[in-house]
Structure formats: C-alpha cells, structure tokens
Amino acid sequence: MPTTDYMSLVLPTEDASDDVWDTLLNAALTLVDAHDHTDGNGVPVPTAGIEIDADLAFGGFAATGLRAIDFNAVTAITSGYLTSLFVNAADNELYWRTAGGVNVQVTDGSSLNSSLLGGFTGDYGSGDEEANYSAGSSIYNFLADDSPATRAYIDCSDIRLFEATGGVTNAVKLRSPASLAASYTLTMPAALPAGQRLLQLEADGDIVASNPITAATVISSTLNVTGAVDLDSTLNVDGAAELNSTLNADGAATLGSTLGVTGLITATAGLTAATGQHVTVQGTGRFKHGSMVLTVPAAAAHPNNGATHTFDALLARWVLDGTNSLAFPIVLPVGARILDIEFIVVADGSGTKTMQLFAFETSLTTHETTTFTNDFGSGAVRVAIGVTPDVTIAANTVYSATYDSDDANDIVYGMLVTYDFP
C-alpha cells in the first residue's frame, strides 16, 4: 500500500511569492508531468476508476496478493492464449491450455480429473476414496472411504509375495487357474486353530481348520503321508495314496487308485472289499490274525491198525474198542502255527489215555505225547495235548493227532486245533 497519497506539490502564495512564484510553479509542474500514481507520485487509482476493456499484460511479472480468480466461461480459446487457465463454457470445467495449444481438462465436476493421474482412473469423488502410503508401517492403503476407514476391493492378476527384506528376489506367486469356468470366493478361517490341523475347503468357499477330519475327506489326486493318519470318518481318494506310517480309520476309506502303505493299517471299523473284488497278498505274505480254532469233526477221523472202533453216524461220534487209537487229520495252510490241540471225549473208565501229535514228510515223526489216567464220568470234557513249543506247519509235511484209550467205550466227538500265523 502507498504511504503517501499526494505528490507534495509546493505552490506559490498569492501576493507573497515575489520573485519565486515562477520557480515554484516550474517545480510543481515538473512533479505533475512525472506523476504515475505510484507511492508519492499521485493519488492511487481506485478499482472504480479502472475500466479494463482489453487484455491486461503483466509484462512477465506475477499477479500477487490475489484473494481469488473468478472466471467467465468462454466458448472458445484462441491460439494466442497459450499456457493459460480458462473455464470452458461447453462443460463449465477448468482447463489448462498447453504451449502446444492442447486443452487439458483439470476438473471433473466436483473433483479433479482422475484421468490425469497416469492410469489411476475412475469415478472418484462420490466419497473419500484414496490411495496412500504410511512410512511408519510401510503399508499402502487403498480406501473406498476414510471416515470411517473402509478398504477398497482390488482386482488384479497374479500377486507376487516377497519377504519384507531388502535385496530379496524370490517370490511366492498367487494366481488364478487358467480357463477358470466360473468365479468363486475363498474365505479364510475366522481364527487360528488350537493346534496343527488339516485345512479343508467347504462348498461355499470357506477354508476351515477343524478337528482331525471329523467329516468325510475327498482327495482328487495322490495322497502322500509320511506320518500317522487318524480318520474319524470317511476318506475318499481319487488318486494313489502313499502312506509311510500308520493309517487309523474309524470310518470307510475309499480310494480311486492304488493304496501303498509302508506302515501298519489299523481299521477299527473293519475292512471290506467291494462286490466281486479281491484282496491279493503278494509273495509269501498272508493275512495274519490272532488265535483261531479249527474244528475237526469225528467223521473226519479214522481208526488205526485195524481197530474195531464204532462210528455212530446219528450222533457223529466214535466209540473206541480199547485197543487202538483214533487218528484226526490236521488241515492247515503252510505257515500256520499250532498252539493247542484238544479232544472232546467222554472217558469210560480210568485206564491210560494217550494223545499224540504226528508229522509225516518222508517218515513219521512224533512231535508231542501226552498221557493221563482218569475217569471223567458220563459228561463230555476237553482234554489237551501239551503242544510245547508251538508247531508251525511246514511245506511238504502232513500232520495228524491221535487219541488212544485202554478203556473200551471211550467216546470221541471231535478235535479242536487252536492256531495262528506268526
């Protein structure tokens, strides 16, 4: 602002400026001739005294101290107005005219023209959308709204995840499968599980980490397991299943291909082959089980050495003559192990009873002999050969057991062979 409103003109005093009035007038007129309304050179020209009827040049200087610029919209801008701002009457948007004569739209309604952001385009302005970076957390935020902060969705192609360490070049890539037939959503678990769990994908896209397989599990390809597997329900495998340890299945296990197991399979609910299918044991392997009992009926026995024992076909029993033994064949596969042999008899008298186990390959061998003297009365009892140590059925060998009594009329109903596979 000017500090003086006047030019400090000194004028002669009437009837009192003899001999100096001309000098005073000359000095005053000189100041008038030089006045330009700057500070001390005339009264400043007020806004009301200015009528701008043509372009106003600033001579290459800046317009300073402006409160605002109020544009009048124009329908066209000529080539003479390069590097200028103007409002286009066609859309009432603010434009910048480049030195090359290109009109660049700066505003878009109530927002900046987002097409100027180098690829960040869209309908910004409906809320408080923004993308920002926080140096403290090293996090980029993409917001759909910032009050309250609402994260925006991101559509992109593959995502490459790097370790948050300088110089790292290896990454884990997350990608969509090729030729995806339909879009779907994967939802992460609501919380971490209490311990190590298998991840399962539900039909609605939820990823769950429940207790060790409490529902049916379907695997469409190879299952490779190096540790024990505990299944509380059905396991369905469409491909090969390779297990290097124990498989404990409380429910059914359905495999669409080969199951290779180097450890023990424990099926607490049983093991069943489908109708018409077989269970094959390779080489010298066999089905092993606990002790079982082979029942040899009296009809399978045969008197020895021309004995005159009597076979009662109605009651399926032998009545001994008291002179010779009664022989029972033992029909078990090679590798079976005889643990015990018992005869079901009714002894008639207290004479000597002799029970023997024989093996025959090229000659007859007596394995075990047990004798006793006792009268069991009229009731049937089980009397045993003491097979110690256990006898394993050998190849090319036939086995039999005999019962002999000095008393006539001992009755033999059959023989029981307890065996297993070692």
C-alpha positions in Angstrom: 0.0 0.0 0.0 1.3 3.5 -0.8 2.4 5.5 2.3 1.6 9.0 0.8 -1.5 9.9 -1.2 -0.1 13.1 -2.6 2.9 14.4 -4.6 3.8 17.1 -2.1 3.4 20.0 -4.6 4.6 23.4 -3.3 2.6 26.2 -4.9 3.2 30.0 -4.7 1.3 32.1 -2.2 -0.7 34.8 -3.8 0.8 38.3 -3.2 3.5 36.7 -1.1 5.8 34.8 -3.5 7.5 37.6 -5.3 10.5 36.6 -7.3 9.9 32.8 -6.5 6.5 32.0 -7.9 7.8 31.0 -11.2 10.3 28.7 -9.6 7.6 27.1 -7.5 5.3 26.6 -10.5 8.1 25.1 -12.5 8.9 22.6 -9.7 5.2 21.7 -9.2 4.5 21.2 -12.9 7.6 19.0 -13.2 6.1 16.8 -10.5 2.8 16.7 -12.3 4.4 15.8 -15.5 6.2 12.9 -13.9 3.3 11.6 -11.8 2.3 7.9 -12.4 0.1 7.2 -9.3 2.9 5.3 -7.6 3.7 5.9 -4.0 4.4 9.7 -3.7 3.5 10.3 -7.4 -0.2 10.9 -7.3 -3.3 9.5 -5.7 -3.7 5.7 -6.3 -6.4 4.9 -8.8 -9.3 3.1 -7.2 -10.9 0.0 -8.7 -13.9 2.1 -9.7 -11.7 4.3 -11.7 -10.4 1.4 -13.8 -12.2 0.1 -16.9 -10.4 -2.9 -18.4 -11.6 -3.2 -22.0 -8.7 -5.2 -23.4 -6.3 -7.9 -22.3 -4.1 -6.7 -19.4 -0.4 -7.6 -19.8 1.7 -8.0 -16.7 5.0 -7.7 -18.6 6.2 -11.1 -17.4 5.6 -10.4 -13.7 3.4 -12.3 -11.3 0.0 -11.2 -10.0 0.4 -11.2 -6.3 -1.9 -10.8 -3.3 -4.9 -12.2 -5.1 -7.8 -13.4 -3.0 -9.4 -15.4 -5.8 -9.8 -15.6 -9.5 -13.4 -15.6 -10.8 -13.5 -17.0 -14.4 -16.1 -16.2 -17.0 -16.7 -19.3 -19.1 -15.7 -19.0 -22.7 -16.9 -20.9 -25.7 -13.5 -21.0 -27.4 -9.9 -20.1 -26.7 -7.7 -18.9 -29.4 -4.1 -19.8 -30.3 -2.9 -16.6 -28.7 -3.8 -17.8 -25.2 -1.1 -20.5 -24.7 -0.1 -21.7 -21.2 -3.3 -20.3 -19.8 -6.2 -21.4 -17.5 -9.8 -21.0 -18.6 -13.3 -22.3 -17.9 -14.9 -24.0 -20.9 -18.5 -22.9 -21.5 -19.2 -26.2 -23.1 -18.9 -28.2 -19.8 -18.0 -25.5 -17.2 -14.8 -27.4 -16.4 -11.4 -25.8 -15.7 -8.9 -26.3 -18.5 -5.2 -25.8 -18.9 -4.0 -24.8 -22.4 -0.5 -26.1 -23.1 2.2 -24.3 -25.0 1.4 -26.6 -27.9 -2.2 -25.5 -27.9 -3.7 -28.6 -26.3 -6.6 -28.1 -23.9 -6.2 -30.3 -20.8 -9.3 -30.8 -18.6 -8.3 -30.2 -14.9 -11.6 -30.7 -13.1 -14.3 -33.2 -13.4 -17.4 -32.0 -11.7 -16.6 -31.6 -8.0 -13.3 -33.5 -8.2 -10.0 -33.4 -10.1 -9.9 -35.1 -13.4 -8.6 -38.5 -12.4 -7.6 -39.3 -15.9 -4.6 -37.1 -15.4 -3.2 -39.5 -12.7 -1.2 -41.7 -15.0 -3.6 -44.7 -15.2 -5.4 -44.2 -11.9 -8.8 -43.5 -13.4 -12.4 -44.0 -12.1 -15.4 -42.2 -10.7 -13.5 -40.6 -7.8 -15.5 -38.0 -5.8 -18.5 -40.0 -4.6 -16.8 -40.4 -1.2 -13.4 -40.1 0.3 -11.6 -42.6 -2.0 -7.8 -42.5 -1.8 -4.6 -44.5 -2.1 -1.9 -43.6 0.4 1.3 -44.8 1.9 2.4 -44.8 5.5 6.1 -44.7 6.0 5.8 -45.8 9.7 4.1 -49.1 8.8 5.4 -49.4 5.2 1.8 -50.1 4.2 -0.1 -48.9 1.1 -3.8 -48.3 1.9 -6.5 -48.3 -0.8 -9.6 -46.8 0.7 -13.2 -46.6 -0.6 -13.9 -44.2 2.3 -11.8 -42.7 5.0 -14.5 -41.8 7.5 -14.6 -44.4 8.9 -11.6 -46.1 7.1 -13.1 -48.6 4.6 -10.7 -50.6 2.5 -11.5 -50.9 -1.2 -11.6 -54.1 -3.3 -8.6 -54.7 -5.6 -9.0 -56.5 -9.0 -5.6 -57.7 -10.4 -3.8 -60.5 -12.0 -1.2 -62.6 -10.2 0.1 -61.4 -6.9 3.8 -61.9 -6.1 4.7 -62.0 -2.4 8.2 -61.1 -1.3 9.9 -61.3 2.1 9.9 -57.8 3.7 13.7 -57.7 3.5 16.0 -55.6 1.2 17.6 -57.4 -1.8 15.1 -60.3 -1.9 14.4 -61.5 -5.5 12.5 -64.8 -4.9 8.7 -64.5 -4.5 5.6 -66.7 -4.0 3.0 -66.1 -6.7 -0.7 -66.4 -6.1 -2.6 -66.9 -9.3 -6.0 -67.8 -10.7 -6.2 -71.1 -12.6 -6.1 -71.0 -16.4 -9.5 -71.0 -18.2 -11.5 -70.6 -14.9 -15.0 -71.7 -15.7 -16.7 -69.5 -13.0 -15.7 -67.1 -10.3 -15.7 -68.2 -6.7 -14.7 -66.8 -3.3 -12.2 -68.3 -0.8 -12.8 -67.2 2.8 -10.0 -67.6 5.3 -10.7 -69.2 8.7 -12.1 -66.8 11.3 -9.3 -67.7 13.8 -6.2 -69.9 14.0 -6.8 -73.4 15.3 -5.7 -74.5 18.7 -3.2 -77.0 17.3 -1.9 -78.4 14.0 -4.9 -79.2 11.7 -5.6 -80.1 8.1 -7.2 -77.4 6.0 -10.5 -78.2 4.4 -12.4 -76.3 1.7 -16.2 -76.2 2.0 -18.6 -75.9 -0.9 -19.3 -72.2 -0.1 -15.6 -71.4 -0.3 -14.9 -71.3 3.4 -11.4 -72.6 4.4 -11.8 -74.4 7.7 -9.3 -75.9 10.1 -11.4 -78.2 12.3 -10.5 -81.2 14.5 -8.6 -84.0 12.8 -11.0 -84.9 10.0 -14.4 -85.0 11.6 -16.2 -85.2 8.3 -15.6 -87.1 5.0 -12.5 -86.1 3.2 -12.2 -86.2 -0.6 -8.8 -86.1 -2.3 -8.9 -85.9 -6.1 -5.3 -86.9 -6.7 -2.4 -88.6 -4.9 -2.3 -88.6 -1.1 1.3 -88.8 0.3 1.5 -89.1 4.0 4.8 -89.6 5.9 3.3 -89.7 9.4 0.3 -91.4 11.1 -3.2 -90.6 9.7 -6.1 -90.7 12.1 -9.5 -90.6 10.4 -12.7 -90.3 12.4 -14.8 -90.6 9.3 -14.7 -91.4 5.5 -11.5 -90.9 3.4 -12.2 -90.7 -0.3 -9.1 -90.6 -2.5 -9.5 -90.5 -6.3 -5.7 -90.9 -6.9 -2.9 -93.0 -5.5 -2.4 -92.9 -1.7 1.1 -93.4 -0.4 1.4 -93.8 3.4 4.7 -94.2 5.1 3.2 -94.7 8.6 0.1 -95.9 10.4 -3.4 -95.3 8.9 -6.1 -95.3 11.6 -9.5 -95.2 10.0 -12.7 -95.1 12.2 -14.8 -94.8 9.1 -14.7 -96.1 5.5 -11.7 -95.3 3.3 -12.5 -95.1 -0.5 -9.5 -95.0 -2.9 -9.8 -94.4 -6.6 -6.4 -95.9 -7.3 -3.6 -97.8 -5.6 -3.0 -97.6 -1.8 0.6 -98.1 -1.0 1.3 -98.3 2.8 4.7 -98.9 4.3 3.3 -98.7 7.8 0.5 -100.5 9.6 -3.1 -100.1 8.6 -5.5 -100.2 11.6 -9.1 -100.2 10.5 -11.2 -100.0 13.7 -14.4 -100.4 11.8 -13.3 -103.3 9.6 -12.0 -103.7 6.1 -14.4 -104.7 3.2 -13.7 -105.2 -0.5 -16.4 -104.2 -3.0 -18.7 -106.9 -4.5 -16.8 -109.0 -6.9 -13.4 -107.6 -5.9 -10.5 -109.4 -4.3 -7.8 -108.9 -1.7 -4.4 -110.0 -3.0 -1.4 -110.8 -0.8 1.9 -110.8 -2.6 4.7 -113.4 -2.3 4.9 -115.3 1.0 2.7 -112.7 2.7 -0.6 -113.7 4.3 -3.5 -112.5 6.3 -2.4 -112.5 9.9 -4.8 -112.7 12.8 -5.0 -113.7 16.5 -5.5 -117.3 17.6 -8.4 -119.1 15.8 -9.9 -122.6 16.3 -10.2 -125.3 13.6 -12.9 -127.8 14.4 -12.2 -131.3 13.1 -15.4 -133.4 13.4 -15.4 -137.1 14.4 -16.5 -138.0 10.8 -13.0 -136.8 9.6 -11.2 -139.3 11.9 -10.0 -142.8 11.0 -9.2 -145.9 13.2 -5.6 -147.0 13.3 -4.1 -150.5 12.9 -7.4 -152.3 12.1 -9.1 -151.2 15.2 -12.8 -152.0 15.5 -14.0 -148.6 16.8 -17.6 -148.0 16.1 -18.8 -144.8 14.4 -22.2 -143.6 15.5 -23.4 -141.7 12.4 -26.6 -140.5 14.2 -24.6 -138.7 16.9 -21.4 -138.1 14.8 -19.1 -139.8 17.3 -16.7 -142.7 17.7 -16.9 -145.3 20.4 -13.5 -146.8 21.0 -12.7 -150.5 21.4 -10.0 -150.0 24.0 -7.2 -151.5 21.9 -6.1 -148.9 19.2 -6.0 -145.2 18.5 -8.3 -142.9 16.5 -6.4 -140.5 14.1 -7.6 -137.0 13.1 -6.1 -135.1 10.1 -5.0 -131.5 10.7 -5.7 -129.5 7.6 -4.0 -126.1 7.9 -2.0 -124.0 5.4 1.8 -123.9 5.4 3.0 -121.3 7.9 0.1 -121.7 10.4 1.2 -122.3 13.9 -0.4 -124.9 16.1 -0.8 -123.6 19.6 -3.0 -126.2 21.3 -5.0 -129.4 20.5 -8.0 -130.6 22.5 -10.2 -133.7 22.1 -13.8 -133.7 23.2 -14.3 -137.0 24.9 -16.4 -139.0 27.4 -14.0 -141.3 29.2 -15.4 -144.7 30.3 -13.0 -145.9 33.0 -9.7 -144.8 34.4 -7.3 -146.6 32.1 -4.4 -144.8 30.4 -5.3 -142.2 27.8 -2.6 -141.3 25.3 -2.8 -138.3 22.9 -0.1 -137.7 20.3 0.7 -135.1 17.6 2.5 -136.5 14.5 4.2 -135.1 11.4 5.0 -137.1 8.2 7.3 -136.0 5.4 9.5 -138.9 4.4 8.9 -140.7 7.7 6.6 -140.4 10.7 7.8 -138.1 13.5 6.2 -137.8 16.9 6.0 -134.2 17.9 4.2 -134.4 21.2 2.8 -137.1 23.5 0.5 -136.6 26.5 -0.8 -139.4 28.7 -3.1 -139.4 31.7 -5.3 -141.8 33.6 -8.7 -140.5 34.7 -12.4 -141.4 34.6 -14.4 -138.3 33.5 -17.7 -140.0 34.1 -20.6 -139.6 31.8 -20.0 -135.9 30.8 -18.0 -134.8 27.8 -14.8 -132.9 28.6 -11.9 -131.3 26.6 -8.6 -132.9 27.1 -5.5 -131.3 25.6 -2.1 -132.3 24.1 0.5 -130.1 25.5 2.0 -128.5 22.3 5.2 -127.0 23.6 6.9 -125.4 21.8 4.3 -124.4 19.2 4.4 -126.3 15.9 4.5 -124.4 12.6 3.1 -126.2 9.6 6.0 -126.9 7.2 5.9 -127.4 3.5 5.6 -131.0 2.1 4.5 -132.3 5.6 1.3 -133.9 6.7 0.1 -133.5 10.3 -2.3 -135.6 12.4 -3.3 -136.1 16.0 -4.4 -139.4 17.7 -6.4 -140.3 20.7 -5.9 -143.8 22.3 -7.5 -145.3 25.4 -7.0 -148.6 27.3 -10.7 -148.4 28.2 -13.4 -149.7 25.9 -16.3 -147.5 25.2 -14.5 -144.1 25.5 -16.4 -141.8 23.2 -14.7 -139.2 21.0 -16.8 -136.4 19.5 -14.1 -134.4 17.6 -10.9 -132.4 17.9 -10.2 -128.6 18.3 -7.0 -127.1 16.9 -6.1 -123.7 18.2 -3.7 -121.9 15.7 -2.5 -118.5 14.5 0.1 -117.1 11.9 3.3 -116.0 13.5 
